[in-house]
Amino acid sequence: MQQSVLSTDAPLDLRLSPEELETVESHVSQFITDIVADAGADGAVLGLSGGIDSTTVAYMAVDALGAENVHGLVMPSEVNDDANMSDAEWVAEELDIPYEVIEIQPIAESFFEAIPEAADDQMAVGNVYVRTRAVLNYFLANHENKIVLGTGNRSEALTGYYTKYGDQAVDCNPIGNLYKQQVRQLAASVGIPEELVMKTPSAGMWVGQTDEEELGLGYDTVDAILALHVDGPLSVDATVRQLDVTSEDITRVVELYEKSKHKRQMPPAPPSLSL
């Protein structure tokens, strides 16, 4: 399984050593335990999409808290792939955690009816689905005195590939320091089936949507550019030589990073006045 989590054309191998992977696994599990304890909470809630990120967080949450203290929500809309929703339910049943399936289309339709002129805007509509799921996560978490676990990774955080006040409306991100390639490695390590580990990522915002099509590059390429140029010290030219990517590829990733800075910051307020 170790080799299968790296695409054959990946420009950079970011996988952890076995010792590092063991340390990360323990660290993530302890992080979840500590967050719940510090909040005085009784466990955690998370949305299950059937994708690798939410699946990995679910596995880690069960390891940290026990299955009985992790509550999953499967929240399909009319644009979601039935196979993904089946995978989400499979994860909940495999982990033996309590879960519900909540059809969010009727809830979303109330927004579309309230502002009908926006109902044909694909991005706006997709974000309504994502934000509706966030509200439901917190509704359940508040009721059960639980925290909401995020499922975002470092690649998504740095490129802004998430919905503001949607899938990042969470209490913590257990895998938030891991690039996508490393999330796949962690997933394989904790026993998640290979078909889920290597599944094509999709946010499920509209029919046929995939992460990599929206990003404009494959995750392995995005990871490599982030690691060496955005997070790392290499110049554009040095990154091109090191990775055998184009300068246009790097420009694309840098633009995603720069344009999404507002998502990684608190909403701005005017500077303080000395009165």
C-alpha positions in Angstrom: 0.0 0.0 0.0 2.9 2.4 0.7 3.7 2.7 -3.0 0.1 3.0 -4.2 -0.5 6.3 -2.5 2.0 8.1 -4.8 1.0 8.7 -8.4 3.5 7.5 -11.0 3.9 11.1 -12.3 4.1 12.8 -8.9 6.8 15.5 -9.2 7.9 15.2 -5.5 7.7 12.4 -2.9 6.3 14.0 0.2 5.6 10.7 2.0 6.6 10.3 5.6 9.0 7.7 6.8 7.4 4.8 8.8 8.7 6.4 12.0 7.4 9.8 11.1 4.1 8.3 10.1 3.7 6.6 13.4 4.4 9.8 15.2 1.9 11.8 13.1 -0.8 9.2 13.7 -0.3 9.4 17.4 -0.1 13.2 17.3 -3.4 13.5 15.4 -5.2 11.1 17.7 -3.9 12.9 20.8 -4.8 16.3 19.3 -8.5 15.2 18.9 -8.5 13.8 22.5 -7.1 17.1 23.9 -9.5 19.3 21.9 -12.5 17.5 23.1 -11.2 17.4 26.7 -10.3 21.1 26.7 -13.8 22.0 25.5 -15.4 19.9 28.2 -17.3 18.1 25.4 -18.7 14.6 25.2 -17.3 13.7 21.8 -17.3 14.9 18.2 -19.5 15.4 15.2 -18.3 15.3 11.6 -19.8 15.2 8.1 -19.1 12.1 6.1 -18.7 12.7 2.4 -17.3 9.3 1.3 -14.0 11.1 0.4 -10.6 10.3 1.8 -10.3 13.4 4.1 -13.5 12.9 6.0 -12.9 9.1 6.1 -9.4 9.6 7.6 -10.6 12.0 10.2 -13.4 9.6 11.1 -11.0 6.7 11.6 -8.7 8.9 13.7 -11.6 10.2 15.8 -12.7 6.7 16.6 -9.1 5.8 17.6 -9.0 8.9 19.9 -12.5 9.0 21.4 -14.1 5.6 20.8 -16.9 4.8 18.3 -19.7 5.6 20.7 -18.4 9.2 21.1 -18.2 10.0 17.4 -21.4 11.0 15.5 -21.5 11.1 11.7 -23.8 13.0 9.4 -24.2 12.0 5.8 -25.8 14.9 4.0 -26.5 14.4 0.3 -28.0 16.9 -2.1 -29.4 16.2 -5.5 -26.0 16.8 -7.1 -24.1 14.2 -5.0 -22.9 11.0 -6.5 -24.8 8.1 -5.0 -21.6 6.0 -4.9 -20.0 8.7 -2.6 -22.9 8.6 -0.3 -22.8 4.9 -0.2 -19.1 5.1 0.7 -19.9 7.6 3.5 -22.5 5.2 5.0 -20.0 2.3 4.6 -17.5 4.2 6.6 -19.9 4.9 9.4 -21.0 1.3 9.5 -17.5 0.0 9.3 -16.5 2.1 12.3 -19.7 1.3 14.1 -20.4 5.0 14.9 -23.9 6.4 15.2 -24.9 8.3 12.1 -27.9 9.9 10.3 -28.6 10.5 6.6 -30.1 13.9 6.1 -31.3 15.0 2.7 -30.3 18.6 2.5 -32.0 19.5 -0.8 -35.3 20.7 0.8 -33.3 22.9 3.1 -31.2 24.3 0.3 -34.4 24.9 -1.8 -35.7 27.3 0.8 -32.6 29.5 0.1 -33.1 29.3 -3.6 -36.8 30.3 -3.3 -35.8 33.2 -1.0 -33.4 34.6 -3.6 -34.5 33.1 -7.0 -32.2 35.3 -9.1 -29.2 33.5 -7.6 -30.6 30.0 -8.1 -28.8 29.6 -11.5 -25.4 30.6 -10.1 -23.5 27.3 -9.9 -20.9 28.5 -7.4 -23.4 30.3 -5.2 -25.7 27.2 -5.2 -22.8 24.9 -4.5 -21.8 27.0 -1.5 -25.3 26.9 -0.1 -25.1 23.1 0.0 -21.7 23.3 1.9 -22.9 25.9 4.4 -26.1 24.0 5.0 -24.0 21.0 6.1 -22.0 23.2 8.4 -25.2 24.4 10.1 -26.4 20.9 10.6 -23.1 19.8 12.0 -23.3 22.5 14.6 -26.9 22.0 15.3 -26.2 18.4 16.3 -23.0 19.2 18.1 -24.6 21.9 20.2 -27.4 19.5 21.1 -25.1 16.7 22.1 -22.3 18.8 23.7 -19.8 17.8 21.1 -17.3 19.6 19.0 -17.3 19.7 15.2 -14.3 18.1 13.5 -13.0 19.6 10.3 -11.7 17.4 7.5 -9.6 19.9 5.6 -5.9 19.3 4.7 -3.0 21.6 4.2 -3.3 21.6 0.4 -6.8 22.8 0.6 -6.0 25.4 3.3 -3.2 27.0 1.3 -5.0 27.1 -2.0 -8.3 28.3 -0.5 -10.1 25.2 -1.8 -13.0 25.3 0.7 -16.1 27.3 1.3 -15.8 30.2 3.7 -18.1 29.5 6.7 -18.9 26.2 5.1 -16.6 23.1 5.3 -14.1 25.2 7.3 -16.8 26.3 9.9 -15.4 23.8 12.4 -13.7 23.6 15.8 -10.4 22.1 14.6 -8.7 20.4 11.7 -7.0 17.2 12.8 -5.3 16.7 9.4 -4.8 20.4 8.6 -1.0 20.1 8.6 -0.8 17.3 6.1 -0.5 17.7 2.3 -3.0 15.6 0.3 -0.3 13.1 -0.5 0.4 12.6 3.2 -3.3 12.3 4.0 -3.5 9.4 1.5 -0.5 7.8 3.2 -2.0 8.2 6.7 -5.3 6.8 5.4 -3.6 3.7 4.0 -1.7 3.3 7.3 -4.8 3.2 9.4 -6.4 0.6 7.2 -8.7 2.5 4.9 -9.4 0.4 1.7 -7.3 1.4 -1.3 -10.3 2.2 -3.5 -11.1 5.0 -1.0 -7.5 6.1 -0.5 -7.0 6.7 -4.3 -10.6 7.9 -5.0 -10.9 11.0 -7.2 -11.5 13.9 -4.8 -14.7 15.9 -5.2 -16.4 18.6 -3.1 -19.8 17.4 -4.5 -20.9 21.0 -5.2 -22.4 20.2 -8.6 -22.7 17.2 -10.9 -19.3 16.0 -12.2 -17.3 18.4 -10.1 -13.8 17.3 -9.1 -11.2 19.1 -7.0 -8.4 18.8 -9.5 -10.4 20.2 -12.4 -11.2 23.2 -10.3 -7.7 23.7 -9.1 -6.4 23.3 -12.6 -3.7 20.9 -11.5 -3.4 17.4 -9.9 -3.0 17.3 -6.1 0.5 15.8 -6.3 1.7 18.8 -8.4 -0.1 21.3 -6.1 1.5 19.6 -3.1 4.9 19.8 -4.6 4.7 23.5 -5.5 3.3 24.4 -2.1 6.0 22.5 -0.3 9.0 23.9 -2.3 7.8 27.4 -3.3 4.9 28.6 -1.1 5.9 26.9 2.2 9.5 26.4 1.1 12.4 28.7 0.1 12.8 27.9 -3.6 12.4 30.5 -6.2 10.1 30.0 -9.2 13.0 29.0 -11.5 14.5 26.7 -8.9 11.1 25.1 -8.4 10.7 24.6 -12.1 14.0 22.9 -12.3 13.5 20.8 -9.3 10.0 19.6 -10.2 10.0 19.7 -13.9 6.8 21.8 -13.9 6.1 25.0 -15.8 6.3 28.5 -14.5 2.6 28.8 -15.4 1.8 25.9 -13.0 3.6 27.8 -10.2 1.8 31.0 -11.0 -1.5 29.2 -10.8 -0.8 27.8 -7.3 0.6 31.2 -6.1 -2.5 33.0 -7.4 -4.7 30.5 -5.5 -2.7 31.1 -2.4 -2.7 34.9 -2.7 -6.4 35.2 -3.6 -7.5 33.0 -0.6 -5.6 34.8 2.1 -8.8 36.3 3.4 -10.1 32.8 4.1 -7.2 32.1 6.5 -7.7 35.3 8.5 -10.2 36.7 10.9 -12.6 39.1 9.1 -10.9 42.5 9.1 -11.8 45.5 11.2 -10.6 49.1 10.9 -7.3 49.8 12.7 -7.7 50.9 16.3 -7.9 54.6 16.9 -6.0 56.4 19.6 -8.9 58.4 21.1 
